[in-house]
Amino acid sequence: MTDEPPPVIWARLSSQGRGPARTLDHTAITAVAIALADEEGVDAVSMRKVAARMDHSPMSLYRHVGSKDDLTELMYDAVLGELDLTGIPSGSWRADIARLAHEMRRLHHAHPWIARFGHRPTLGPNAQRFRETGLACVDGLGLDIDAMMDVLATALQFTRGFVVQELGEVEAQRHTGLDFAGYQRQVGPFITQLLQGGALPYLKRLILEAEDHPDPDVVFERRLTMVLDGLAAAIGRPA
């Protein structure tokens, strides 16, 4: 007989009730952990490091946050609270979904480590607020709940993929010490060798015709428009 998993952190927090203000609670611990992740990356976050920054013992943190998994759950939900959802839904599903996509991209650039999280549904208050707001944007289109989720998730998953690529380039530059222009100089001789065979016509077109240093904001807007156009065609509701 297997042991039952412990209750999720949100269930444990909701059962704690509201007591007098304390210098050490899960909110304060989460804020310090987020600051550490922003500075050094999420792999640098540990109960020991967070406790040291707060001048407490690691064991005192465990009384408020049960594990590292609980802590990252709290961290992810806390940064979702930074999303500006003012005025959403506005009555224009397309404008609202575009705004949510822009907000998520902004949030990932502010906290690059969050790309590691959010793959499983989470029940934190800010995640619930975001989910309820997002689905409200596509309510009233004659879609069932699965199709509503398809519309919302398609736009957000495109955004996550785009941002992961952006952040990957930043990480590659940090890791190798080469900016993109330096990388191009490094691979240039081999690309020349590849093109001599004539078997890669699209690579040749990319080298000769594609924009050398496209503005990522412009590219994001162009591709998001394509995604929204596709969604509009799929649901038969242009705007």
SULWOZI-V435777 format. One line per field, one symbol per residue. phi: phi as a letter, one per 30 degrees, with the letter a starting at -180 (. if undefined). psi: psi as a letter, one per 30 degrees, with the letter a starting at -180 (. if undefined). burial: + if it has 16 or more other C-alpha atoms within 10 Angstrom, else -. A space follows every 50 residues. Layout:
phi->???
psi->???
burial->???
//
This chain:
phi->.dddddddedddddddiccdebdbbdddddddddeddddbjddddbeddd dddchbdedddddcbdadddddddddddddddddceicdcjceddddddd dddddeddddbeddddbidceccddddddddddddddcdicicddddede dddddddedddddedddddddddddcicdddddddddeeddedddddicb ddddddddcdddbdddddddddddddddddddddcibea
psi->klkklllleeeeefffajalklfjlfeeeeeeeeeeeeeflfffkleeee eefghlleeeeffejfleeeeeeeeeeeffffkjgkgkkffjeeeeeeee eeeeeeeeeeiffffflgfkklgleeeeeeeeeeeffglgggkleeeeee eeeeeeeeeeeeeeeeeeeeeeeeefgkleeeeeeefeeeeeeefffggi eeeeeeeeelkeikjeeeeeeeeeeeeeeeeeeefgje.
burial->--------+----------------+--++++++++++---+--+++-++ +--+---+--+--++-----+++++++++++-+-+--++---++++++-+ +++++-++--+++++------+++-++--++-++++++---------+-- ++--++-+++-+++--+--------------------------------- ---+---------------+---+--++--++-------
//
